[in-house]
Amino acid sequence: MITEAGREAIAAAAPLHVQAVRSLFLDHLTATELRTLAEISVRVVEKLDDDA
């Protein structure tokens, strides 16, 4: 369970986190690599859904 303060901390950190992931990771991938990452991510999420 998350507290209201915890929820607010996550909301406050989210924009900087997204910016960092984009600038340090995603911006350095080609379109083909991004498609591959998306395909892998779908498979991982599907497996997580199966295990839930």
C-alpha positions, -999 to 999 in steps of 0.1 A, spaced: 0 0 0 13 34 -9 7 65 13 -4 98 -1 31 112 6 46 83 -14 22 89 -42 32 126 -43 69 117 -42 64 94 -72 44 121 -91 71 147 -84 99 124 -96 82 111 -127 90 139 -151 127 139 -143 128 101 -145 112 101 -179 135 128 -191 166 108 -179 155 75 -194 149 92 -227 181 112 -228 204 85 -214 189 54 -231 161 58 -257 176 87 -276 206 65 -284 186 37 -300 178 33 -337 142 29 -349 149 -8 -354 163 -11 -319 132 7 -305 109 -17 -323 129 -47 -310 127 -33 -274 90 -28 -278 85 -64 -289 106 -77 -260 86 -55 -236 53 -69 -248 66 -105 -243 78 -97 -208 45 -80 -198 25 -108 -212 45 -133 -191 40 -111 -160 2 -111 -168 2 -149 -171 20 -153 -137 -4 -128 -119 
